[in-house]
Amino acid sequence: MRVLVAGGAGYIGSVVTTALLADGHEVTVLDDLSTGHADAVPDGATLAEVSLHDSAPVLAEVRPEAVLHFAAKSLVGASQQHPEEYWYANVGGSLALLESMRATGCRRIVFSSTAATYGEPETVPIREDAPTRPTNTYGASKLAVDHMLTSYAVAHGFAAVSLRYFNVAGAAYGLGERHATETHLIPLALQVAAGQRESLTIYGQDYPTPDGTCIRDYVHVGDLSDAHLLALPAPDEGEHRIYNLGNGTGFSVQQVVDAVREVTGHPVPVTIGERRAGDPAQLVAASDRIRTDLGWAPKHTDLVGIVRDAWDVQKDR
Ligand code: UFG
């Protein structure tokens, strides 16, 4: 298939681009390189260095049969301080992309949504029919695009899938997390192990969890990538599907730190800090829907293995 990958120079987008090429697809990456890296775009894909807002001429030229849309600002804290940037890039940018698609007759799309659309869960594991009450602008902006896709499916015959990622981690094809501003637990803990940071602050040890630290559902980027390839042909025109993507098992911040110590063989000094605003105690996915509908089954459910894959890529940098 001729596909356009918006945000294909980022962490998850570059992994999926590589998988699409391996699967025989013809790929154009559209990325403004605001947070992505040109060298993460694999050989064999064409890079158009353009923002979502200016995507129309690229789509008119490429005439993709499908779009995978990863391009977004994704820092929860920054979204609270500068909501205008998140509404402009994530919602305005996505609207521009959907209109570019409509103008060229492309109606198939897989969109990167997030667990942050749910907010503080009433019950864990979280199913797709749980209430969506995001507690930050990042989650709200992604939820707005989910709603956009529902209406484009109904009104314009789009065939859409929103994949709600939980905590994406690990590496595939030598591509791992590489953010100028790193806020995620696993890469930060690995930087401490590598001696690039002095210590890791654990945000709160007084949560109602067995060891008092927050529990998250870490899903391997390779498994996430498999889900995109399964999702791409799945919906019919007029259909918008929503799937959670997680392993279904939660690990605490303390367990992640222990896994980083085990994998790297280095000490990871920690200090216990205050809770981070907006962090729910537990976020674990019920991913039964995608398992049943599309036969998705994560292969990397072991935390140590996920951390090892991340370390193998990060330690060389
Ligand atoms: N944490 C620390 N210290 C750190 C960094 C993180 O203790 O230095 C803790 C956090 O408090 C949290 C856990 O580690 O309990 C994981 O934090 P991350 O920042 O790695 O990930 P989040 O769970 O906050 O965020 C992820 C995605 C977001 C998405 C969110 C959904 O990265 O994009 O899940 O709630 F919005």
py3Dmol code that shows the C-alpha trace and the ligand (Angstrom):
import py3Dmol

protein = """\
ATOM      1  CA  MET A   1       0.000   0.000   0.000  1.00  0.00           C
ATOM      2  CA  ARG A   2       1.117   3.612  -0.537  1.00  0.00           C
ATOM      3  CA  VAL A   3       1.131   5.077   2.964  1.00  0.00           C
ATOM      4  CA  LEU A   4       1.947   8.409   4.544  1.00  0.00           C
ATOM      5  CA  VAL A   5       3.354   8.372   8.066  1.00  0.00           C
ATOM      6  CA  ALA A   6       2.878  11.682   9.859  1.00  0.00           C
ATOM      7  CA  GLY A   7       5.443  11.893  12.650  1.00  0.00           C
ATOM      8  CA  GLY A   8       7.573   9.117  11.176  1.00  0.00           C
ATOM      9  CA  ALA A   9      10.809  10.689  12.440  1.00  0.00           C
ATOM     10  CA  GLY A  10       9.774  10.214  16.071  1.00  0.00           C
ATOM     11  CA  TYR A  11      10.304   7.239  18.381  1.00  0.00           C
ATOM     12  CA  ILE A  12       7.182   5.195  17.631  1.00  0.00           C
ATOM     13  CA  GLY A  13       6.655   6.537  14.104  1.00  0.00           C
ATOM     14  CA  SER A  14      10.153   5.552  12.981  1.00  0.00           C
ATOM     15  CA  VAL A  15       9.740   2.008  14.313  1.00  0.00           C
ATOM     16  CA  VAL A  16       6.399   1.605  12.528  1.00  0.00           C
ATOM     17  CA  THR A  17       7.848   3.121   9.323  1.00  0.00           C
ATOM     18  CA  THR A  18      10.585   0.467   9.384  1.00  0.00           C
ATOM     19  CA  ALA A  19       8.004  -2.276   9.911  1.00  0.00           C
ATOM     20  CA  LEU A  20       5.830  -0.936   7.060  1.00  0.00           C
ATOM     21  CA  LEU A  21       8.798  -0.956   4.670  1.00  0.00           C
ATOM     22  CA  ALA A  22       9.671  -4.520   5.721  1.00  0.00           C
ATOM     23  CA  ASP A  23       6.057  -5.454   4.976  1.00  0.00           C
ATOM     24  CA  GLY A  24       6.392  -4.126   1.422  1.00  0.00           C
ATOM     25  CA  HIS A  25       4.580  -0.800   1.772  1.00  0.00           C
ATOM     26  CA  GLU A  26       5.668   2.360  -0.019  1.00  0.00           C
ATOM     27  CA  VAL A  27       6.218   4.993   2.692  1.00  0.00           C
ATOM     28  CA  THR A  28       6.412   8.773   2.743  1.00  0.00           C
ATOM     29  CA  VAL A  29       7.196  10.318   6.128  1.00  0.00           C
ATOM     30  CA  LEU A  30       5.755  13.754   6.848  1.00  0.00           C
ATOM     31  CA  ASP A  31       7.507  15.342   9.818  1.00  0.00           C
ATOM     32  CA  ASP A  32       8.486  18.909  10.691  1.00  0.00           C
ATOM     33  CA  LEU A  33      11.411  17.575  12.777  1.00  0.00           C
ATOM     34  CA  SER A  34      10.317  19.711  15.728  1.00  0.00           C
ATOM     35  CA  THR A  35      10.949  16.742  18.021  1.00  0.00           C
ATOM     36  CA  GLY A  36      11.815  13.973  15.544  1.00  0.00           C
ATOM     37  CA  HIS A  37      15.187  13.152  13.978  1.00  0.00           C
ATOM     38  CA  ALA A  38      15.847  12.917  10.224  1.00  0.00           C
ATOM     39  CA  ASP A  39      18.330  10.095  10.854  1.00  0.00           C
ATOM     40  CA  ALA A  40      15.574   8.000  12.461  1.00  0.00           C
ATOM     41  CA  VAL A  41      13.721   7.844   9.122  1.00  0.00           C
ATOM     42  CA  PRO A  42      14.822   4.551   7.595  1.00  0.00           C
ATOM     43  CA  ASP A  43      16.372   4.263   4.146  1.00  0.00           C
ATOM     44  CA  GLY A  44      13.640   3.430   1.714  1.00  0.00           C
ATOM     45  CA  ALA A  45      11.172   5.989   3.093  1.00  0.00           C
ATOM     46  CA  THR A  46      10.930   9.487   1.605  1.00  0.00           C
ATOM     47  CA  LEU A  47      10.986  12.367   4.097  1.00  0.00           C
ATOM     48  CA  ALA A  48       8.865  15.481   3.521  1.00  0.00           C
ATOM     49  CA  GLU A  49       9.941  18.039   6.130  1.00  0.00           C
ATOM     50  CA  VAL A  50       6.578  19.718   6.533  1.00  0.00           C
ATOM     51  CA  SER A  51       4.147  20.370   9.386  1.00  0.00           C
ATOM     52  CA  LEU A  52       0.639  18.930   9.525  1.00  0.00           C
ATOM     53  CA  HIS A  53      -0.716  22.416   8.842  1.00  0.00           C
ATOM     54  CA  ASP A  54       1.069  22.457   5.470  1.00  0.00           C
ATOM     55  CA  SER A  55       0.393  18.834   4.552  1.00  0.00           C
ATOM     56  CA  ALA A  56      -2.025  19.409   1.640  1.00  0.00           C
ATOM     57  CA  PRO A  57       0.535  19.676  -1.216  1.00  0.00           C
ATOM     58  CA  VAL A  58       2.399  16.581   0.032  1.00  0.00           C
ATOM     59  CA  LEU A  59      -0.761  14.476   0.129  1.00  0.00           C
ATOM     60  CA  ALA A  60      -1.804  15.818  -3.270  1.00  0.00           C
ATOM     61  CA  GLU A  61       1.497  14.647  -4.712  1.00  0.00           C
ATOM     62  CA  VAL A  62       1.860  11.308  -2.887  1.00  0.00           C
ATOM     63  CA  ARG A  63      -1.844  10.357  -3.063  1.00  0.00           C
ATOM     64  CA  PRO A  64      -1.572   7.893  -0.160  1.00  0.00           C
ATOM     65  CA  GLU A  65      -4.058   5.064   0.237  1.00  0.00           C
ATOM     66  CA  ALA A  66      -3.687   5.275   4.024  1.00  0.00           C
ATOM     67  CA  VAL A  67      -2.241   7.545   6.704  1.00  0.00           C
ATOM     68  CA  LEU A  68      -0.690   6.632  10.024  1.00  0.00           C
ATOM     69  CA  HIS A  69      -0.728   9.683  12.275  1.00  0.00           C
ATOM     70  CA  PHE A  70       1.863   9.868  15.086  1.00  0.00           C
ATOM     71  CA  ALA A  71       2.702  13.572  14.837  1.00  0.00           C
ATOM     72  CA  ALA A  72       1.956  15.374  18.093  1.00  0.00           C
ATOM     73  CA  LYS A  73       3.282  17.226  21.067  1.00  0.00           C
ATOM     74  CA  SER A  74       3.231  14.734  23.924  1.00  0.00           C
ATOM     75  CA  LEU A  75       4.495  16.225  27.177  1.00  0.00           C
ATOM     76  CA  VAL A  76       1.805  16.256  29.835  1.00  0.00           C
ATOM     77  CA  GLY A  77       3.473  18.958  31.963  1.00  0.00           C
ATOM     78  CA  ALA A  78       4.105  21.291  29.018  1.00  0.00           C
ATOM     79  CA  SER A  79       0.507  20.849  27.885  1.00  0.00           C
ATOM     80  CA  GLN A  80      -0.639  22.347  31.187  1.00  0.00           C
ATOM     81  CA  GLN A  81       1.674  25.349  30.893  1.00  0.00           C
ATOM     82  CA  HIS A  82       1.142  26.029  27.185  1.00  0.00           C
ATOM     83  CA  PRO A  83      -2.268  24.597  26.263  1.00  0.00           C
ATOM     84  CA  GLU A  84      -2.449  26.823  23.167  1.00  0.00           C
ATOM     85  CA  GLU A  85       0.516  24.966  21.654  1.00  0.00           C
ATOM     86  CA  TYR A  86      -1.207  21.625  22.223  1.00  0.00           C
ATOM     87  CA  TRP A  87      -4.552  22.715  20.756  1.00  0.00           C
ATOM     88  CA  TYR A  88      -2.778  24.234  17.767  1.00  0.00           C
ATOM     89  CA  ALA A  89      -0.415  21.328  17.013  1.00  0.00           C
ATOM     90  CA  ASN A  90      -2.480  18.324  18.060  1.00  0.00           C
ATOM     91  CA  VAL A  91      -6.021  19.414  17.241  1.00  0.00           C
ATOM     92  CA  GLY A  92      -5.431  22.081  14.582  1.00  0.00           C
ATOM     93  CA  GLY A  93      -2.707  19.991  12.962  1.00  0.00           C
ATOM     94  CA  SER A  94      -4.860  16.857  12.914  1.00  0.00           C
ATOM     95  CA  LEU A  95      -7.796  18.758  11.416  1.00  0.00           C
ATOM     96  CA  ALA A  96      -5.510  20.062   8.665  1.00  0.00           C
ATOM     97  CA  LEU A  97      -4.271  16.527   8.004  1.00  0.00           C
ATOM     98  CA  LEU A  98      -7.800  15.095   7.809  1.00  0.00           C
ATOM     99  CA  GLU A  99      -8.772  17.860   5.391  1.00  0.00           C
ATOM    100  CA  SER A 100      -5.684  17.125   3.275  1.00  0.00           C
ATOM    101  CA  MET A 101      -6.786  13.494   3.219  1.00  0.00           C
ATOM    102  CA  ARG A 102     -10.326  14.390   2.223  1.00  0.00           C
ATOM    103  CA  ALA A 103      -9.063  16.605  -0.592  1.00  0.00           C
ATOM    104  CA  THR A 104      -7.166  13.671  -2.112  1.00  0.00           C
ATOM    105  CA  GLY A 105      -9.813  11.012  -1.436  1.00  0.00           C
ATOM    106  CA  CYS A 106      -7.746   9.159   1.180  1.00  0.00           C
ATOM    107  CA  ARG A 107     -10.000   7.953   4.008  1.00  0.00           C
ATOM    108  CA  ARG A 108      -8.032   5.277   5.851  1.00  0.00           C
ATOM    109  CA  ILE A 109      -6.206   6.349   9.014  1.00  0.00           C
ATOM    110  CA  VAL A 110      -4.592   4.898  12.138  1.00  0.00           C
ATOM    111  CA  PHE A 111      -4.213   7.492  14.889  1.00  0.00           C
ATOM    112  CA  SER A 112      -1.975   7.510  17.978  1.00  0.00           C
ATOM    113  CA  SER A 113      -4.309   8.118  20.882  1.00  0.00           C
ATOM    114  CA  THR A 114      -3.405   7.666  24.524  1.00  0.00           C
ATOM    115  CA  ALA A 115      -4.358   6.290  27.923  1.00  0.00           C
ATOM    116  CA  ALA A 116      -4.365   9.939  29.002  1.00  0.00           C
ATOM    117  CA  THR A 117      -7.823  10.252  27.361  1.00  0.00           C
ATOM    118  CA  TYR A 118      -9.269   8.317  30.321  1.00  0.00           C
ATOM    119  CA  GLY A 119      -7.860  10.424  33.153  1.00  0.00           C
ATOM    120  CA  GLU A 120      -8.151   9.020  36.668  1.00  0.00           C
ATOM    121  CA  PRO A 121      -9.702   5.552  36.201  1.00  0.00           C
ATOM    122  CA  GLU A 122     -12.674   4.333  38.242  1.00  0.00           C
ATOM    123  CA  THR A 123     -11.706   0.720  37.658  1.00  0.00           C
ATOM    124  CA  VAL A 124      -8.452  -0.968  36.616  1.00  0.00           C
ATOM    125  CA  PRO A 125      -7.730  -2.537  34.150  1.00  0.00           C
ATOM    126  CA  ILE A 126      -9.194   0.178  31.936  1.00  0.00           C
ATOM    127  CA  ARG A 127     -11.498  -0.859  29.106  1.00  0.00           C
ATOM    128  CA  GLU A 128     -12.309   1.180  26.013  1.00  0.00           C
ATOM    129  CA  ASP A 129     -15.827   1.860  27.284  1.00  0.00           C
ATOM    130  CA  ALA A 130     -14.502   3.538  30.453  1.00  0.00           C
ATOM    131  CA  PRO A 131     -15.405   7.233  30.854  1.00  0.00           C
ATOM    132  CA  THR A 132     -13.039   9.645  29.106  1.00  0.00           C
ATOM    133  CA  ARG A 133     -12.220  12.464  31.511  1.00  0.00           C
ATOM    134  CA  PRO A 134      -8.689  13.614  30.726  1.00  0.00           C
ATOM    135  CA  THR A 135      -6.898  15.434  33.529  1.00  0.00           C
ATOM    136  CA  ASN A 136      -4.521  17.374  31.264  1.00  0.00           C
ATOM    137  CA  THR A 137      -4.571  19.251  27.954  1.00  0.00           C
ATOM    138  CA  TYR A 138      -2.443  16.618  26.248  1.00  0.00           C
ATOM    139  CA  GLY A 139      -5.082  13.937  26.916  1.00  0.00           C
ATOM    140  CA  ALA A 140      -7.895  16.335  26.046  1.00  0.00           C
ATOM    141  CA  SER A 141      -6.262  17.208  22.712  1.00  0.00           C
ATOM    142  CA  LYS A 142      -5.926  13.521  21.790  1.00  0.00           C
ATOM    143  CA  LEU A 143      -9.520  12.851  22.831  1.00  0.00           C
ATOM    144  CA  ALA A 144     -10.672  15.729  20.615  1.00  0.00           C
ATOM    145  CA  VAL A 145      -9.036  14.012  17.636  1.00  0.00           C
ATOM    146  CA  ASP A 146     -10.707  10.715  18.559  1.00  0.00           C
ATOM    147  CA  HIS A 147     -14.051  12.553  18.417  1.00  0.00           C
ATOM    148  CA  MET A 148     -13.021  14.150  15.118  1.00  0.00           C
ATOM    149  CA  LEU A 149     -12.381  10.699  13.652  1.00  0.00           C
ATOM    150  CA  THR A 150     -15.765   9.400  14.792  1.00  0.00           C
ATOM    151  CA  SER A 151     -17.508  12.243  12.993  1.00  0.00           C
ATOM    152  CA  TYR A 152     -15.336  11.934   9.861  1.00  0.00           C
ATOM    153  CA  ALA A 153     -16.160   8.223   9.738  1.00  0.00           C
ATOM    154  CA  VAL A 154     -19.899   8.925   9.935  1.00  0.00           C
ATOM    155  CA  ALA A 155     -20.024  11.961   7.658  1.00  0.00           C
ATOM    156  CA  HIS A 156     -17.188  11.315   5.220  1.00  0.00           C
ATOM    157  CA  GLY A 157     -16.797   7.527   5.191  1.00  0.00           C
ATOM    158  CA  PHE A 158     -13.411   7.468   6.899  1.00  0.00           C
ATOM    159  CA  ALA A 159     -12.074   4.049   7.967  1.00  0.00           C
ATOM    160  CA  ALA A 160     -10.309   4.936  11.206  1.00  0.00           C
ATOM    161  CA  VAL A 161      -8.618   3.304  14.150  1.00  0.00           C
ATOM    162  CA  SER A 162      -7.504   5.073  17.330  1.00  0.00           C
ATOM    163  CA  LEU A 163      -4.870   3.151  19.231  1.00  0.00           C
ATOM    164  CA  ARG A 164      -4.723   4.218  22.873  1.00  0.00           C
ATOM    165  CA  TYR A 165      -1.169   3.611  23.983  1.00  0.00           C
ATOM    166  CA  PHE A 166      -0.315   3.032  27.601  1.00  0.00           C
ATOM    167  CA  ASN A 167       3.406   3.383  28.540  1.00  0.00           C
ATOM    168  CA  VAL A 168       5.404   2.682  25.405  1.00  0.00           C
ATOM    169  CA  ALA A 169       8.933   1.471  26.089  1.00  0.00           C
ATOM    170  CA  GLY A 170      11.813  -0.593  24.708  1.00  0.00           C
ATOM    171  CA  ALA A 171      13.387  -0.342  21.275  1.00  0.00           C
ATOM    172  CA  ALA A 172      13.154  -2.040  17.890  1.00  0.00           C
ATOM    173  CA  TYR A 173      15.340  -1.967  14.765  1.00  0.00           C
ATOM    174  CA  GLY A 174      17.924  -0.024  16.801  1.00  0.00           C
ATOM    175  CA  LEU A 175      15.419   2.802  17.289  1.00  0.00           C
ATOM    176  CA  GLY A 176      14.659   3.902  20.827  1.00  0.00           C
ATOM    177  CA  GLU A 177      13.437   6.913  22.766  1.00  0.00           C
ATOM    178  CA  ARG A 178      15.521  10.024  22.106  1.00  0.00           C
ATOM    179  CA  HIS A 179      13.879  13.212  23.343  1.00  0.00           C
ATOM    180  CA  ALA A 180      15.578  16.572  23.833  1.00  0.00           C
ATOM    181  CA  THR A 181      13.492  16.955  26.975  1.00  0.00           C
ATOM    182  CA  GLU A 182      13.267  13.509  28.555  1.00  0.00           C
ATOM    183  CA  THR A 183      10.493  13.006  31.103  1.00  0.00           C
ATOM    184  CA  HIS A 184       9.807   9.274  30.818  1.00  0.00           C
ATOM    185  CA  LEU A 185      10.782   6.906  33.576  1.00  0.00           C
ATOM    186  CA  ILE A 186      12.713   4.182  31.744  1.00  0.00           C
ATOM    187  CA  PRO A 187      15.030   6.425  29.653  1.00  0.00           C
ATOM    188  CA  LEU A 188      15.671   8.637  32.697  1.00  0.00           C
ATOM    189  CA  ALA A 189      16.540   5.665  34.907  1.00  0.00           C
ATOM    190  CA  LEU A 190      18.841   4.349  32.158  1.00  0.00           C
ATOM    191  CA  GLN A 191      20.567   7.737  31.953  1.00  0.00           C
ATOM    192  CA  VAL A 192      21.235   7.510  35.696  1.00  0.00           C
ATOM    193  CA  ALA A 193      22.612   3.985  35.257  1.00  0.00           C
ATOM    194  CA  ALA A 194      24.864   5.288  32.458  1.00  0.00           C
ATOM    195  CA  GLY A 195      26.216   8.024  34.725  1.00  0.00           C
ATOM    196  CA  GLN A 196      24.639  10.821  32.646  1.00  0.00           C
ATOM    197  CA  ARG A 197      22.476  11.928  35.585  1.00  0.00           C
ATOM    198  CA  GLU A 198      23.210  11.773  39.262  1.00  0.00           C
ATOM    199  CA  SER A 199      19.980  10.304  40.519  1.00  0.00           C
ATOM    200  CA  LEU A 200      16.370   9.542  39.737  1.00  0.00           C
ATOM    201  CA  THR A 201      13.549  11.159  41.668  1.00  0.00           C
ATOM    202  CA  ILE A 202      10.695   8.780  42.410  1.00  0.00           C
ATOM    203  CA  TYR A 203       7.564  10.905  42.309  1.00  0.00           C
ATOM    204  CA  GLY A 204       5.769   9.750  45.421  1.00  0.00           C
ATOM    205  CA  GLN A 205       6.048   6.642  47.577  1.00  0.00           C
ATOM    206  CA  ASP A 206       2.743   7.063  49.384  1.00  0.00           C
ATOM    207  CA  TYR A 207       0.345   5.779  46.726  1.00  0.00           C
ATOM    208  CA  PRO A 208      -2.175   3.045  47.583  1.00  0.00           C
ATOM    209  CA  THR A 209      -0.091   0.373  45.799  1.00  0.00           C
ATOM    210  CA  PRO A 210       1.902  -2.549  47.292  1.00  0.00           C
ATOM    211  CA  ASP A 211       5.233  -0.631  47.406  1.00  0.00           C
ATOM    212  CA  GLY A 212       3.730   2.872  47.468  1.00  0.00           C
ATOM    213  CA  THR A 213       4.945   3.861  43.964  1.00  0.00           C
ATOM    214  CA  CYS A 214       2.785   4.327  40.866  1.00  0.00           C
ATOM    215  CA  ILE A 215       1.878   1.396  38.664  1.00  0.00           C
ATOM    216  CA  ARG A 216       1.974   1.616  34.881  1.00  0.00           C
ATOM    217  CA  ASP A 217       1.480  -0.753  31.953  1.00  0.00           C
ATOM    218  CA  TYR A 218       4.690  -0.858  29.875  1.00  0.00           C
ATOM    219  CA  VAL A 219       4.122  -2.007  26.312  1.00  0.00           C
ATOM    220  CA  HIS A 220       7.035  -2.780  23.973  1.00  0.00           C
ATOM    221  CA  VAL A 221       7.328  -0.550  20.917  1.00  0.00           C
ATOM    222  CA  GLY A 222       7.736  -3.643  18.704  1.00  0.00           C
ATOM    223  CA  ASP A 223       4.401  -5.021  19.905  1.00  0.00           C
ATOM    224  CA  LEU A 224       2.856  -1.599  19.415  1.00  0.00           C
ATOM    225  CA  SER A 225       4.192  -1.589  15.875  1.00  0.00           C
ATOM    226  CA  ASP A 226       2.596  -4.992  15.173  1.00  0.00           C
ATOM    227  CA  ALA A 227      -0.735  -3.540  16.307  1.00  0.00           C
ATOM    228  CA  HIS A 228      -0.481  -0.738  13.735  1.00  0.00           C
ATOM    229  CA  LEU A 229       0.057  -3.164  10.883  1.00  0.00           C
ATOM    230  CA  LEU A 230      -2.931  -5.221  12.019  1.00  0.00           C
ATOM    231  CA  ALA A 231      -5.098  -2.118  12.480  1.00  0.00           C
ATOM    232  CA  LEU A 232      -4.339  -0.555   9.099  1.00  0.00           C
ATOM    233  CA  PRO A 233      -6.605  -2.738   6.922  1.00  0.00           C
ATOM    234  CA  ALA A 234      -9.133  -3.557   9.660  1.00  0.00           C
ATOM    235  CA  PRO A 235     -11.928  -0.955   9.637  1.00  0.00           C
ATOM    236  CA  ASP A 236     -14.564  -0.656   6.932  1.00  0.00           C
ATOM    237  CA  GLU A 237     -15.380   2.747   5.505  1.00  0.00           C
ATOM    238  CA  GLY A 238     -17.663   4.570   7.910  1.00  0.00           C
ATOM    239  CA  GLU A 239     -16.172   2.796  10.915  1.00  0.00           C
ATOM    240  CA  HIS A 240     -14.044   4.246  13.730  1.00  0.00           C
ATOM    241  CA  ARG A 241     -12.570   1.647  16.070  1.00  0.00           C
ATOM    242  CA  ILE A 242     -10.839   2.364  19.371  1.00  0.00           C
ATOM    243  CA  TYR A 243      -8.349  -0.086  20.878  1.00  0.00           C
ATOM    244  CA  ASN A 244      -6.266   0.056  24.047  1.00  0.00           C
ATOM    245  CA  LEU A 245      -2.689  -1.107  23.725  1.00  0.00           C
ATOM    246  CA  GLY A 246      -1.029  -2.407  26.844  1.00  0.00           C
ATOM    247  CA  ASN A 247       0.322  -5.632  28.250  1.00  0.00           C
ATOM    248  CA  GLY A 248      -2.377  -5.846  30.879  1.00  0.00           C
ATOM    249  CA  THR A 249       0.203  -6.150  33.649  1.00  0.00           C
ATOM    250  CA  GLY A 250       1.233  -3.259  35.832  1.00  0.00           C
ATOM    251  CA  PHE A 251       4.721  -2.612  37.164  1.00  0.00           C
ATOM    252  CA  SER A 252       5.571  -0.098  39.860  1.00  0.00           C
ATOM    253  CA  VAL A 253       8.176   2.648  39.548  1.00  0.00           C
ATOM    254  CA  GLN A 254      10.238   0.722  42.121  1.00  0.00           C
ATOM    255  CA  GLN A 255      10.043  -2.447  40.000  1.00  0.00           C
ATOM    256  CA  VAL A 256      11.245  -0.468  36.972  1.00  0.00           C
ATOM    257  CA  VAL A 257      14.209   0.854  38.959  1.00  0.00           C
ATOM    258  CA  ASP A 258      15.030  -2.693  40.085  1.00  0.00           C
ATOM    259  CA  ALA A 259      14.835  -3.922  36.471  1.00  0.00           C
ATOM    260  CA  VAL A 260      17.184  -1.124  35.355  1.00  0.00           C
ATOM    261  CA  ARG A 261      19.691  -2.118  38.058  1.00  0.00           C
ATOM    262  CA  GLU A 262      19.469  -5.771  36.996  1.00  0.00           C
ATOM    263  CA  VAL A 263      19.851  -5.093  33.265  1.00  0.00           C
ATOM    264  CA  THR A 264      22.642  -2.522  33.459  1.00  0.00           C
ATOM    265  CA  GLY A 265      24.552  -3.870  36.452  1.00  0.00           C
ATOM    266  CA  HIS A 266      24.965  -0.256  37.564  1.00  0.00           C
ATOM    267  CA  PRO A 267      23.693   1.478  40.670  1.00  0.00           C
ATOM    268  CA  VAL A 268      20.680   3.744  40.224  1.00  0.00           C
ATOM    269  CA  PRO A 269      20.628   6.223  43.110  1.00  0.00           C
ATOM    270  CA  VAL A 270      17.083   7.387  43.849  1.00  0.00           C
ATOM    271  CA  THR A 271      15.571  10.123  45.937  1.00  0.00           C
ATOM    272  CA  ILE A 272      11.938  10.112  46.983  1.00  0.00           C
ATOM    273  CA  GLY A 273      10.200  13.262  45.850  1.00  0.00           C
ATOM    274  CA  GLU A 274       6.714  14.715  45.954  1.00  0.00           C
ATOM    275  CA  ARG A 275       3.935  13.256  43.853  1.00  0.00           C
ATOM    276  CA  ARG A 276       3.855  14.664  40.301  1.00  0.00           C
ATOM    277  CA  ALA A 277       0.621  16.597  39.666  1.00  0.00           C
ATOM    278  CA  GLY A 278      -1.952  14.616  37.706  1.00  0.00           C
ATOM    279  CA  ASP A 279      -0.327  11.172  38.108  1.00  0.00           C
ATOM    280  CA  PRO A 280      -2.963   8.487  38.739  1.00  0.00           C
ATOM    281  CA  ALA A 281      -1.853   5.709  41.130  1.00  0.00           C
ATOM    282  CA  GLN A 282      -2.474   2.961  38.586  1.00  0.00           C
ATOM    283  CA  LEU A 283      -2.912   2.829  34.809  1.00  0.00           C
ATOM    284  CA  VAL A 284      -3.257  -0.644  33.402  1.00  0.00           C
ATOM    285  CA  ALA A 285      -4.944  -1.511  30.106  1.00  0.00           C
ATOM    286  CA  ALA A 286      -7.552  -4.082  29.319  1.00  0.00           C
ATOM    287  CA  SER A 287      -6.549  -4.848  25.724  1.00  0.00           C
ATOM    288  CA  ASP A 288      -8.976  -7.712  25.143  1.00  0.00           C
ATOM    289  CA  ARG A 289     -10.734  -5.881  22.333  1.00  0.00           C
ATOM    290  CA  ILE A 290      -7.743  -5.772  19.972  1.00  0.00           C
ATOM    291  CA  ARG A 291      -6.716  -9.285  20.972  1.00  0.00           C
ATOM    292  CA  THR A 292     -10.190 -10.599  20.064  1.00  0.00           C
ATOM    293  CA  ASP A 293     -10.822  -8.484  16.964  1.00  0.00           C
ATOM    294  CA  LEU A 294      -7.381  -8.499  15.355  1.00  0.00           C
ATOM    295  CA  GLY A 295      -5.536 -11.353  17.052  1.00  0.00           C
ATOM    296  CA  TRP A 296      -2.917  -8.989  18.492  1.00  0.00           C
ATOM    297  CA  ALA A 297      -0.758 -10.631  21.138  1.00  0.00           C
ATOM    298  CA  PRO A 298       2.199  -8.833  22.712  1.00  0.00           C
ATOM    299  CA  LYS A 299       5.424 -10.846  22.562  1.00  0.00           C
ATOM    300  CA  HIS A 300       7.408  -8.785  25.080  1.00  0.00           C
ATOM    301  CA  THR A 301       5.546  -8.923  28.357  1.00  0.00           C
ATOM    302  CA  ASP A 302       8.590  -9.232  30.595  1.00  0.00           C
ATOM    303  CA  LEU A 303       9.729  -5.916  32.097  1.00  0.00           C
ATOM    304  CA  VAL A 304      13.402  -6.917  32.228  1.00  0.00           C
ATOM    305  CA  GLY A 305      13.326  -7.747  28.504  1.00  0.00           C
ATOM    306  CA  ILE A 306      11.696  -4.405  27.664  1.00  0.00           C
ATOM    307  CA  VAL A 307      14.280  -2.514  29.718  1.00  0.00           C
ATOM    308  CA  ARG A 308      17.112  -4.545  28.155  1.00  0.00           C
ATOM    309  CA  ASP A 309      16.009  -3.589  24.624  1.00  0.00           C
ATOM    310  CA  ALA A 310      15.898   0.094  25.636  1.00  0.00           C
ATOM    311  CA  TRP A 311      19.339  -0.156  27.267  1.00  0.00           C
ATOM    312  CA  ASP A 312      20.920  -1.860  24.236  1.00  0.00           C
ATOM    313  CA  VAL A 313      20.074   1.180  22.121  1.00  0.00           C
ATOM    314  CA  GLN A 314      20.595   3.878  24.744  1.00  0.00           C
ATOM    315  CA  LYS A 315      23.980   2.704  26.023  1.00  0.00           C
ATOM    316  CA  ASP A 316      25.556   3.265  22.588  1.00  0.00           C
ATOM    317  CA  ARG A 317      24.624   6.945  22.573  1.00  0.00           C
TER     318      ARG A 317
END
"""
ligand_1 = """\
36
UFG
N 8.290 8.802 37.276
C 9.125 9.000 38.359
N 10.263 9.723 38.167
C 10.611 10.252 36.960
C 9.741 10.035 35.855
C 8.589 9.310 36.058
O 8.850 8.545 39.473
O 11.649 10.907 36.877
C 7.063 8.023 37.469
C 5.795 8.795 37.163
O 5.367 9.480 38.309
C 4.858 7.672 36.744
C 5.780 6.639 36.111
O 7.082 6.954 36.575
O 4.268 7.112 37.861
C 5.772 6.681 34.604
O 5.984 8.024 34.206
P 6.259 8.440 32.698
O 6.454 9.918 32.700
O 7.310 7.574 32.121
O 4.919 8.047 31.967
P 3.415 8.512 32.312
O 2.762 7.313 32.913
O 3.323 9.760 33.048
O 2.943 8.871 30.870
C 2.554 7.944 29.912
C 2.828 8.477 28.531
C 2.051 9.741 28.296
C 0.615 9.485 28.548
C 0.403 8.878 29.913
C -1.006 8.459 30.125
O 4.198 8.696 28.385
O 2.230 10.155 26.976
O 1.199 7.714 30.065
O -1.391 8.825 31.396
F -0.069 10.652 28.520
"""
view = py3Dmol.view(width=600, height=400)
view.addModel(protein, "pdb")
view.setStyle({"model": 0}, {"cartoon": {"style": "trace"}})
view.addModel(ligand_1, "xyz")
view.setStyle({"model": 1}, {"stick": {}})
view.zoomTo()
view.show()
